Amino acid sequence: MAVSFSRRKILYLIGFIIFLLNLQAVAQPNYPREPKEAALIYSDLLHFMDAYKALETNNDTIQVLQTLYFERGSEGLKEFINRHQLTPELLKDAMQADPERYALIPDFVGNITEIEALYADLMKRYHQVLPNTVFAPTYLLVGANRGIGQASQVGQLVTIMRVVDDRNKMQKLITHELTHFQQVMAMGGPKYISLYSAPNNMLGICLREGGAEFFTSLVLGEITQDKALEYIEKNETQLKKQFLSDLETQNQEFWLWASIDQNSYPKLLGYAMGYEICKEYYENSDDKSTALQDILKMEDAEGFLKSSGYFKE
């Protein structure tokens, strides 16, 4: 059964709050600074394949998933389970609802060496954009259509179901989430967290997501919300006015997570609007290296917006 908007939003926010709370309890992580040391952890995919093969002869799906996948989970899978309340029952339901999609996993895993090569190249490209990158590990997971890509205190969590046949999308997700980790490292956990507990935080959220999108564009030449960006570029004058108007009332419905379950316009337009603002700020800056740090450390959203010049007539 499809997850209703309210439940999807609640699940997202619960997971994000867990991430934020955990940041307060975790010391500065001792993750590598060299791209060649960045870890791609896919042990959970191998464990899932053990379960998938076992199900050819064992009809007890719940027990097989529990024993061969859940109980052998990496730190990344444990974090994902904690965030999204993933259970063997939910995973079984998802597999039965979309068997063709899960049938793509063996081919993905069979080509994991190619995925590793793509990842290694991606980390090198990211390091070229941001030489002081902190390379938290990336975990590739199998989920039940809850969460696609997200940052966490243990690293990037990427469920492969929606990217199993789209490596470009997978790379964009990894890059976006790695940038969120850099934002935390740049400003510190408490300041990062403070945005989400502050009132009237629509602009800050759009700029933070837009910053992650901007770094993704620098590394890969495109962003995760490409349809949203195209929509904004086609309707820029109108949407600029609406964005400023909605900032006055703090109406996030058109721009952020409330937009996920509608089909009238592209979802998450706030990500793309934030990207446009960050891009304008960067292009108008004489010192590009400092501009990148400004985007990561952004604490004064109003000041940043004004400095960007994006809304100048």
C-alpha positions as CSV (number, residue, x, y, z in Angstrom):
1,M,0.0,0.0,0.0
2,A,1.3,3.4,-0.8
3,V,2.5,5.5,2.1
4,S,0.3,8.6,2.6
5,F,1.9,12.0,2.5
6,S,1.5,12.6,6.2
7,R,3.2,9.3,7.0
8,R,6.0,9.8,4.5
9,K,6.7,13.3,5.8
10,I,6.6,12.0,9.4
11,L,9.0,9.2,8.6
12,Y,11.4,11.6,6.9
13,L,11.3,14.1,9.7
14,I,11.8,11.3,12.4
15,G,14.8,10.0,10.5
16,F,16.2,13.5,10.1
17,I,15.7,14.3,13.8
18,I,17.5,11.1,14.7
19,F,20.4,12.2,12.5
20,L,20.5,15.6,14.1
21,L,20.4,14.3,17.7
22,N,23.1,11.7,16.9
23,L,25.3,14.5,15.6
24,Q,25.3,16.1,19.1
25,A,26.5,12.8,20.7
26,V,29.3,12.0,18.2
27,A,32.7,13.5,18.3
28,Q,34.5,14.8,15.3
29,P,34.7,11.7,13.1
30,N,38.1,10.3,12.2
31,Y,37.2,9.9,8.5
32,P,39.9,10.1,5.8
33,R,40.7,13.2,3.8
34,E,42.1,11.5,0.8
35,P,39.7,10.3,-1.9
36,K,41.5,7.1,-2.4
37,E,40.6,6.2,1.2
38,A,36.9,6.8,0.8
39,A,35.0,3.6,1.5
40,L,32.1,2.2,-0.5
41,I,30.5,-0.4,1.7
42,Y,28.2,-2.9,0.0
43,S,28.3,-5.9,2.3
44,D,24.5,-5.5,2.8
45,L,24.0,-6.0,-0.9
46,L,25.9,-9.3,-0.7
47,H,23.9,-10.3,2.3
48,F,20.7,-9.5,0.5
49,M,21.8,-11.6,-2.4
50,D,22.3,-14.6,0.0
51,A,18.7,-14.1,1.1
52,Y,17.4,-13.6,-2.4
53,K,19.0,-16.9,-3.6
54,A,17.8,-18.7,-0.5
55,L,14.2,-17.7,-1.2
56,E,14.4,-19.8,-4.4
57,T,14.0,-22.9,-2.2
58,N,12.7,-21.5,1.1
59,N,9.3,-20.0,1.3
60,D,9.7,-18.5,4.8
61,T,10.5,-15.0,3.5
62,I,10.4,-13.2,6.8
63,Q,12.8,-15.7,8.5
64,V,15.2,-15.7,5.5
65,L,15.3,-11.9,5.4
66,Q,15.7,-11.6,9.1
67,T,18.5,-14.1,9.4
68,L,20.5,-13.5,6.2
69,Y,20.0,-9.7,5.7
70,F,18.8,-7.9,8.8
71,E,20.8,-9.7,11.5
72,R,24.0,-9.3,9.4
73,G,23.5,-5.6,8.8
74,S,26.3,-3.1,8.6
75,E,26.3,0.1,10.7
76,G,24.7,1.8,7.7
77,L,21.8,-0.6,7.5
78,K,21.3,-0.5,11.3
79,E,21.1,3.3,11.0
80,F,18.7,3.1,8.1
81,I,16.5,0.6,10.0
82,N,16.4,2.9,13.0
83,R,15.4,5.9,10.8
84,H,12.8,4.3,8.7
85,Q,11.5,1.4,10.9
86,L,12.4,-1.0,8.1
87,T,11.3,-4.6,9.0
88,P,11.4,-7.9,7.2
89,E,7.7,-7.7,6.7
90,L,7.9,-4.3,5.0
91,L,10.7,-5.6,2.8
92,K,8.8,-8.7,1.9
93,D,5.8,-6.6,0.9
94,A,7.9,-4.3,-1.3
95,M,9.5,-7.3,-3.0
96,Q,6.1,-8.8,-3.7
97,A,4.7,-5.5,-5.0
98,D,7.6,-4.9,-7.4
99,P,9.4,-8.2,-8.1
100,E,10.8,-6.9,-11.5
101,R,12.6,-4.1,-9.7
102,Y,14.2,-6.4,-7.1
103,A,15.1,-8.8,-9.9
104,L,17.6,-6.1,-11.1
105,I,19.7,-6.4,-8.0
106,P,21.7,-9.5,-9.0
107,D,22.9,-7.7,-12.2
108,F,23.8,-4.6,-10.1
109,V,25.8,-6.7,-7.6
110,G,27.4,-8.7,-10.4
111,N,28.8,-5.5,-11.8
112,I,29.9,-4.1,-8.4
113,T,33.5,-3.7,-9.6
114,E,32.3,-1.2,-12.1
115,I,30.3,0.6,-9.4
116,E,33.5,0.7,-7.2
117,A,35.4,2.3,-10.1
118,L,32.7,4.9,-10.6
119,Y,32.7,5.7,-6.9
120,A,36.5,6.1,-6.8
121,D,36.4,8.5,-9.7
122,L,33.5,10.4,-8.1
123,M,35.5,10.9,-4.9
124,K,38.4,12.2,-6.9
125,R,36.2,14.6,-8.7
126,Y,34.7,15.8,-5.4
127,H,38.1,16.3,-4.0
128,Q,39.0,18.5,-6.9
129,V,36.1,20.7,-6.1
130,L,36.6,20.7,-2.3
131,P,40.2,19.7,-1.4
132,N,39.4,19.6,2.4
133,T,36.6,17.0,2.0
134,V,35.9,14.7,4.9
135,F,35.2,11.3,3.2
136,A,32.6,9.6,5.3
137,P,31.8,6.1,3.9
138,T,28.9,5.4,1.6
139,Y,26.7,2.4,2.3
140,L,24.7,0.8,-0.5
141,L,21.6,-0.8,0.9
142,V,18.4,-2.6,-0.1
143,G,15.2,-1.0,1.3
144,A,11.5,-0.9,0.8
145,N,11.0,2.4,-1.0
146,R,11.6,4.4,2.2
147,G,14.4,6.8,1.8
148,I,16.7,6.9,-1.2
149,G,19.7,8.9,-0.2
150,Q,20.6,10.6,3.0
151,A,23.4,11.7,5.2
152,S,24.0,10.2,8.6
153,Q,26.6,10.2,11.3
154,V,27.9,6.9,10.0
155,G,28.1,8.1,6.4
156,Q,25.9,8.3,3.3
157,L,23.0,5.9,3.1
158,V,21.9,5.0,-0.4
159,T,19.2,2.5,-1.0
160,I,19.6,1.2,-4.5
161,M,16.0,0.3,-5.5
162,R,15.4,3.6,-7.4
163,V,18.9,3.8,-8.8
164,V,19.6,0.2,-9.6
165,D,19.3,0.9,-13.3
166,D,20.5,4.5,-13.2
167,R,24.1,4.9,-12.2
168,N,24.1,8.6,-12.9
169,K,21.2,9.2,-10.5
170,M,23.1,7.1,-7.9
171,Q,26.2,9.3,-8.3
172,K,24.1,12.4,-7.9
173,L,22.6,11.1,-4.7
174,I,25.9,10.2,-3.2
175,T,27.4,13.6,-4.1
176,H,24.4,15.5,-2.7
177,E,24.5,13.6,0.6
178,L,28.3,13.8,0.9
179,T,27.8,17.6,0.7
180,H,25.4,17.6,3.6
181,F,28.2,15.9,5.6
182,Q,30.6,18.6,4.6
183,Q,28.1,21.2,5.8
184,V,28.0,19.6,9.2
185,M,31.8,19.4,9.4
186,A,32.1,23.1,8.3
187,M,29.7,24.6,10.8
188,G,29.6,22.0,13.5
189,G,26.7,19.9,14.6
190,P,24.9,22.3,17.0
191,K,24.8,25.1,14.4
192,Y,23.7,22.7,11.7
193,I,20.9,21.4,14.0
194,S,19.8,24.9,15.1
195,L,18.4,25.7,11.6
196,Y,15.8,22.9,12.0
197,S,14.7,24.0,15.4
198,A,14.5,27.7,14.5
199,P,11.2,29.4,13.6
200,N,10.7,30.7,10.1
201,N,13.4,28.5,8.6
202,M,12.1,28.0,5.1
203,L,14.9,30.1,3.5
204,G,17.7,28.3,5.4
205,I,16.4,24.9,4.5
206,C,16.1,25.8,0.8
207,L,19.6,27.3,0.8
208,R,21.1,24.3,2.6
209,E,19.6,21.8,0.1
210,G,20.4,24.2,-2.7
211,G,24.0,24.2,-1.5
212,A,24.2,20.4,-1.7
213,E,22.7,20.7,-5.2
214,F,25.3,23.3,-6.2
215,F,28.2,21.1,-5.2
216,T,26.6,18.3,-7.1
217,S,26.5,20.4,-10.2
218,L,30.1,21.3,-9.8
219,V,31.1,17.7,-9.5
220,L,28.8,16.1,-12.0
221,G,27.4,19.0,-14.1
222,E,23.8,18.4,-13.0
223,I,21.7,18.3,-9.9
224,T,19.4,15.7,-8.3
225,Q,16.2,17.7,-8.9
226,D,16.8,18.4,-12.6
227,K,13.1,18.6,-13.4
228,A,12.6,21.2,-10.8
229,L,15.5,23.2,-12.1
230,E,14.1,23.1,-15.7
231,Y,10.7,24.2,-14.4
232,I,12.2,27.2,-12.5
233,E,14.3,28.2,-15.6
234,K,11.2,28.2,-17.7
235,N,9.1,30.1,-15.2
236,E,11.8,32.1,-13.4
237,T,10.1,35.5,-13.1
238,Q,6.8,34.1,-11.8
239,L,8.5,31.7,-9.4
240,K,10.9,34.3,-8.0
241,K,7.8,36.4,-7.0
242,Q,6.1,33.4,-5.5
243,F,9.2,32.4,-3.6
244,L,9.6,35.8,-2.0
245,S,5.8,35.9,-1.2
246,D,5.9,32.5,0.4
247,L,9.0,33.5,2.4
248,E,6.8,36.2,3.9
249,T,4.2,33.7,5.1
250,Q,6.7,30.8,5.6
251,N,4.5,28.7,3.3
252,Q,6.7,25.7,2.4
253,E,4.1,23.6,0.8
254,F,5.0,24.5,-2.8
255,W,8.8,24.2,-2.3
256,L,9.7,21.5,0.2
257,W,8.6,18.1,1.4
258,A,4.8,18.8,1.2
259,S,5.3,18.8,-2.6
260,I,6.4,15.1,-2.8
261,D,3.0,13.5,-3.3
262,Q,1.6,15.8,-6.0
263,N,2.0,15.7,-9.8
264,S,1.0,19.2,-10.8
265,Y,4.5,20.5,-10.9
266,P,8.0,19.1,-10.1
267,K,8.6,18.2,-6.5
268,L,11.1,19.9,-4.2
269,L,11.3,23.1,-6.2
270,G,13.0,24.7,-3.1
271,Y,16.1,22.6,-3.8
272,A,16.4,24.1,-7.2
273,M,15.6,27.6,-6.1
274,G,18.3,27.3,-3.4
275,Y,20.6,26.0,-6.1
276,E,20.0,29.1,-8.3
277,I,20.7,31.4,-5.3
278,C,23.9,29.6,-4.4
279,K,25.0,29.6,-8.1
280,E,24.4,33.3,-8.3
281,Y,26.4,33.9,-5.1
282,Y,29.3,31.8,-6.4
283,E,29.4,33.4,-9.8
284,N,29.3,36.9,-8.3
285,S,32.2,36.1,-5.9
286,D,35.8,37.1,-6.7
287,D,37.2,34.4,-4.5
288,K,35.6,31.1,-5.6
289,S,37.3,29.1,-2.8
290,T,35.9,31.3,-0.1
291,A,32.5,31.3,-1.8
292,L,32.4,27.5,-1.5
293,Q,33.2,27.7,2.2
294,D,30.5,30.4,2.6
295,I,28.0,28.0,1.0
296,L,28.9,25.2,3.3
297,K,29.1,27.3,6.5
298,M,26.0,29.4,5.7
299,E,24.5,30.6,9.0
300,D,22.9,33.9,8.0
301,A,20.4,32.9,5.3
302,E,19.0,36.4,4.8
303,G,22.4,37.9,4.5
304,F,23.5,35.2,2.0
305,L,20.3,35.8,-0.1
306,K,21.0,39.5,-0.2
307,S,24.7,39.0,-1.1
308,S,23.8,36.6,-3.9
309,G,22.1,39.3,-5.9
310,Y,19.7,36.7,-7.3
311,F,16.6,38.8,-6.7
312,K,18.0,42.1,-7.9
313,E,15.9,43.7,-10.5
